[in-house]
Amino acid sequence: MSDAVRFPPGALFDLDGTLLDSAPDMLATVNRMRDSRGRPPITLAEIRPVVSRGARAMASVAFPELDADGVLALVPEFLSVYGEELGRHGAPFDGVEAMLSALDAAGTRWGIVTNKPEALAARILPQLGWQDRCAVLVGGDTLAERKPHPLPLLYAADAMGLSPAACVYVGDDARDIVAARAAGMPSIVALWGYRLADDDPVAWQGTVMHDAPGALVDPSAWPATP
């Protein structure tokens, strides 16, 4: 492989909506919460757009009548139920395993930077066989800041022994790309992930955008790095 076309030395990924299609786990979670209150289930189409936005956003969709304080009060219950549904319904997006295998074969170090609580994210890795392949895992509660702050990306790059410019961050939410830009890290907008209908990924100003993980098997699909 020539120096002009190669995978980056480091790759960092968001988890939900980027590597993992976890929306079915989230749907099972909120529908258990609704069932316990005598309410009918909602659909995957209703919950899917907000999965990357966290527990509060999903609880708000499941219980739209609640104000912000009411939604916040449901977060502990959501996390508890989700802990029981974790990994039971979701799976990596098509093409993710081939992409990660290509990175492994090229000697690229890769890791995960997510706003999901670290303990929950850590439980997923063995289910997917990633625990010995993932070089660093940063959760939303690992550090004093979370995305869109750049600290988690800077921390992850340093943990892999790389400069931010030598890593590429891949994510499906505006917060991911904002964090990457603030960290001085090239980015890839994962268009296959979770977005609201009025989101404009072009406005996020990622370095490149791709429609499917399988595209990233080709090193030329990645932004250039030092």
MIMI-133485 format. One record per residue (C-alpha): x, y, z; residue number from 1; residue in three letters. Coordinates in pm, 1 decimal, decimal comma. Each point is the difference from the previous one (the first is absolute). Layout:
<rs>
R         xx         yy         zz     n   res
R          X          Y          Z   NUM   ALA
...
</rs>
This chain:
<rs>
R         xx         yy         zz     n   res
R        0,0        0,0        0,0     1   MET
R      146,5      337,1      -92,5     2   SER
R       48,7      284,8      244,5     3   ASP
R     -256,0      202,1     -196,0     4   ALA
R     -282,1     -248,1       57,3     5   VAL
R       -4,5     -158,7      343,6     6   ARG
R     -215,9      -40,2      303,0     7   PHE
R       59,7      252,9      280,5     8   PRO
R      228,6      -99,0      288,2     9   PRO
R     -298,7       31,4      234,5    10   GLY
R     -376,6      -21,2      -39,8    11   ALA
R     -254,2       92,9      265,6    12   LEU
R     -368,8      -78,1      -20,5    13   PHE
R     -322,9      100,0      161,6    14   ASP
R     -187,3     -313,8      108,9    15   LEU
R     -378,6       25,5      -33,3    16   ASP
R      -96,5       88,3     -355,0    17   GLY
R      354,4      -33,0     -131,9    18   THR
R      135,7     -345,4       84,1    19   LEU
R     -306,9     -146,2      164,3    20   LEU
R     -362,9        2,3     -105,7    21   ASP
R     -121,6        7,0      358,3    22   SER
R     -342,1      149,2      -74,5    23   ALA
R     -175,0     -338,2       51,1    24   PRO
R      145,2      -20,8      353,5    25   ASP
R     -118,9      353,4       69,7    26   MET
R     -345,3      -79,0     -136,4    27   LEU
R      -29,7     -302,0      227,6    28   ALA
R      101,4      219,8      292,3    29   THR
R     -255,0      276,2      -49,9    30   VAL
R     -275,4     -247,6      -83,1    31   ASN
R       60,6     -183,6      326,7    32   ARG
R      -31,8      334,1      176,8    33   MET
R     -322,1       75,7     -186,3    34   ARG
R     -140,3     -347,7       64,3    35   ASP
R       58,2       39,1      374,9    36   SER
R     -223,6      305,9      -18,2    37   ARG
R     -269,9     -171,3     -204,1    38   GLY
R       90,9      169,9     -326,1    39   ARG
R       28,2     -156,3     -346,8    40   PRO
R      338,9      -35,4     -165,7    41   PRO
R      148,4      261,8     -229,2    42   ILE
R      174,5      -89,6     -325,5    43   THR
R      363,9      -18,1     -100,8    44   LEU
R      -58,1      283,5     -246,0    45   ALA
R     -104,3      225,4      288,1    46   GLU
R      303,7      -65,2      221,2    47   ILE
R      272,8      -49,7     -260,2    48   ARG
R       68,4      365,8      -94,0    49   PRO
R       87,4       99,3      358,0    50   VAL
R      205,1     -300,7      112,7    51   VAL
R      329,3      188,0      -35,1    52   SER
R     -135,8      280,2      219,4    53   ARG
R      -12,7     -206,5      315,0    54   GLY
R     -236,0     -123,9      269,2    55   ALA
R     -180,9      329,3       52,0    56   ARG
R      -84,0       35,4     -367,6    57   ALA
R     -132,0     -355,5      -19,1    58   MET
R     -201,9       36,0      320,4    59   ALA
R     -147,0      320,3     -139,6    60   SER
R     -116,5     -181,1     -312,9    61   VAL
R     -145,0     -283,9      206,5    62   ALA
R     -177,5      239,4      239,7    63   PHE
R      -62,3      317,8     -199,3    64   PRO
R     -235,8      143,7      259,5    65   GLU
R      279,7       44,8      255,2    66   LEU
R      191,0      322,6       51,9    67   ASP
R      379,8       10,6       26,5    68   ALA
R        2,3      -80,8      370,9    69   ASP
R     -236,1     -292,8      -49,9    70   GLY
R      217,6     -139,3     -276,3    71   VAL
R      314,1       41,5      210,0    72   LEU
R     -163,5     -194,7      282,6    73   ALA
R      -43,0     -297,9     -235,3    74   LEU
R      368,1      -24,8      -93,0    75   VAL
R      103,7     -232,0      287,2    76   PRO
R     -285,6     -237,4      -85,4    77   GLU
R       91,8       14,0     -367,4    78   PHE
R      362,9      -88,4       72,2    79   LEU
R     -100,5     -282,7      233,1    80   SER
R     -236,6     -159,0     -252,0    81   VAL
R      241,6       59,5     -285,0    82   TYR
R      266,5     -183,9      196,1    83   GLY
R     -223,4     -308,2      -19,2    84   GLU
R      -71,3       41,0     -373,7    85   GLU
R      358,5       88,5      -93,5    86   LEU
R      116,0     -198,6     -301,8    87   GLY
R     -310,2     -217,6      -18,6    88   ARG
R     -150,3      152,2     -312,4    89   HIS
R      255,4      224,6     -173,9    90   GLY
R      298,8      -90,0     -217,8    91   ALA
R      285,4      171,1     -185,1    92   PRO
R     -104,2      176,0     -317,5    93   PHE
R       62,8     -194,6     -320,4    94   ASP
R      358,5       56,4     -106,7    95   GLY
R      134,2       97,6      342,4    96   VAL
R      182,5     -327,1       64,6    97   GLU
R      163,0        6,7     -343,7    98   ALA
R      109,1      359,0       62,7    99   MET
R      148,8      -79,2      341,5   100   LEU
R      176,2     -306,0     -139,5   101   SER
R      153,6      216,0     -273,9   102   ALA
R      125,0      244,4      262,9   103   LEU
R      143,3     -285,3      207,4   104   ASP
R      176,6     -143,8     -303,0   105   ALA
R      150,8      338,7      -82,9   106   ALA
R      131,4       48,8      352,3   107   GLY
R     -233,8      290,6       74,2   108   THR
R      -79,6       37,4      366,8   109   ARG
R     -368,8       61,9       60,6   110   TRP
R     -214,6       88,5      295,9   111   GLY
R     -341,2      120,4      108,7   112   ILE
R     -103,3      338,8      137,7   113   VAL
R     -365,8        0,9       98,4   114   THR
R     -231,4      199,7      224,2   115   ASN
R     -144,7     -328,4      128,3   116   LYS
R      104,9      -71,5      362,1   117   PRO
R      335,7     -176,6      -11,0   118   GLU
R     -118,0     -301,9      199,2   119   ALA
R     -281,2      -69,9     -247,5   120   LEU
R      228,0       46,7     -300,8   121   ALA
R      258,5     -231,9      155,0   122   ALA
R     -260,2     -276,0       34,2   123   ARG
R      -70,6        9,8     -372,5   124   ILE
R      357,6      -59,1     -114,7   125   LEU
R       25,0     -369,2      102,4   126   PRO
R     -338,5      -69,4     -160,5   127   GLN
R      145,7      116,5     -329,9   128   LEU
R      346,8     -148,5       42,3   129   GLY
R      155,5      345,6        7,2   130   TRP
R      142,6        3,9      352,2   131   GLN
R      353,9      -90,5     -111,6   132   ASP
R      -11,7      203,9     -321,5   133   ARG
R     -125,8      332,2      131,1   134   CYS
R      304,7      201,4      108,6   135   ALA
R     -188,1      254,4      209,9   136   VAL
R     -353,0       46,0      129,6   137   LEU
R     -122,0      337,7      123,6   138   VAL
R     -355,3       30,3      131,7   139   GLY
R     -212,2      301,7       73,5   140   GLY
R       90,3      -19,7      368,7   141   ASP
R      368,3      -93,8      -36,3   142   THR
R      122,3      358,9       11,7   143   LEU
R     -118,5      335,6      129,4   144   ALA
R     -127,1       89,0     -347,9   145   GLU
R     -189,7     -187,4     -271,0   146   ARG
R      -64,2       65,6     -368,5   147   LYS
R      -34,9      257,8     -153,3   148   PRO
R      293,8      103,1      220,2   149   HIS
R      326,4     -111,9     -163,4   150   PRO
R      150,1     -142,8      321,7   151   LEU
R     -118,1     -360,8      -56,2   152   PRO
R      153,9       -7,4     -348,4   153   LEU
R      323,9      158,7      117,1   154   LEU
R       20,0     -247,3      287,0   155   TYR
R      -64,7     -297,5     -230,1   156   ALA
R      263,4      106,4     -251,6   157   ALA
R      255,2       44,7      278,0   158   ASP
R      -87,9     -341,3      144,7   159   ALA
R       82,5     -153,7     -338,5   160   MET
R      329,0      190,6      -12,8   161   GLY
R     -110,4      209,8     -296,0   162   LEU
R      -50,7      366,1      -77,0   163   SER
R     -357,0      114,2      -68,3   164   PRO
R       92,3       74,7     -361,4   165   ALA
R      111,6     -362,5      -47,0   166   ALA
R     -346,1     -127,4       97,7   167   CYS
R     -335,4       15,4     -177,6   168   VAL
R     -326,1       16,1      192,5   169   TYR
R     -310,8     -163,6     -147,1   170   VAL
R     -342,7       97,3      132,3   171   GLY
R     -363,6       40,4      -95,6   172   ASP
R      -93,5      304,8      208,6   173   ASP
R       85,7      369,0      -17,9   174   ALA
R      162,8      -24,0      343,7   175   ARG
R      247,7     -253,2     -137,2   176   ASP
R      114,6      226,4     -280,1   177   ILE
R        8,6      311,8      218,3   178   VAL
R      220,2     -187,4      248,2   179   ALA
R      232,5     -121,8     -274,4   180   ALA
R       37,5      345,3     -149,4   181   ARG
R       77,0      149,4      343,1   182   ALA
R      258,2     -274,2       58,8   183   ALA
R      175,4       66,7     -330,5   184   GLY
R      -96,4     -347,4     -118,9   185   MET
R     -122,8      -87,5     -352,6   186   PRO
R     -348,0     -146,7        0,8   187   SER
R     -240,2     -219,9     -192,2   188   ILE
R     -374,4       60,3       16,0   189   VAL
R     -172,2     -338,6       27,3   190   ALA
R     -310,4       58,6     -209,9   191   LEU
R     -124,5     -352,0       78,1   192   TRP
R      -66,6       94,9      362,3   193   GLY
R     -279,0      167,9      194,0   194   TYR
R     -120,9      346,5      -98,3   195   ARG
R     -308,9      214,1       33,3   196   LEU
R     -178,6       90,9     -322,5   197   ALA
R      113,5      362,7       20,6   198   ASP
R      366,3      -74,6       72,2   199   ASP
R      241,0      131,4     -263,2   200   ASP
R      320,3     -207,0        8,2   201   PRO
R      165,5      228,5     -254,9   202   VAL
R      -25,3      284,6      250,6   203   ALA
R      201,1     -201,7      253,6   204   TRP
R      310,3       59,9     -214,6   205   GLN
R      148,7     -345,9       27,6   206   GLY
R      305,1      -75,4     -210,6   207   THR
R     -184,7     -260,7     -208,9   208   VAL
R     -337,0     -177,3        6,7   209   MET
R      -83,5     -362,2      -82,2   210   HIS
R     -327,0     -188,5      -41,8   211   ASP
R      108,8     -341,5      131,0   212   ALA
R      273,5     -153,0      217,9   213   PRO
R      105,0     -223,8     -287,3   214   GLY
R      138,3      301,9     -182,7   215   ALA
R      266,1       29,9      270,5   216   LEU
R      159,7     -331,6      -96,2   217   VAL
R      175,4      206,6     -268,1   218   ASP
R      280,5      214,2      145,4   219   PRO
R      -64,3      267,3     -261,0   220   SER
R     -335,4       66,6      168,4   221   ALA
R      175,6      131,5      309,7   222   TRP
R      125,6      357,1       44,7   223   PRO
R      373,9       41,9      -42,9   224   ALA
R      203,9        0,8      319,8   225   THR
R      367,9       70,1       75,9   226   PRO
</rs>
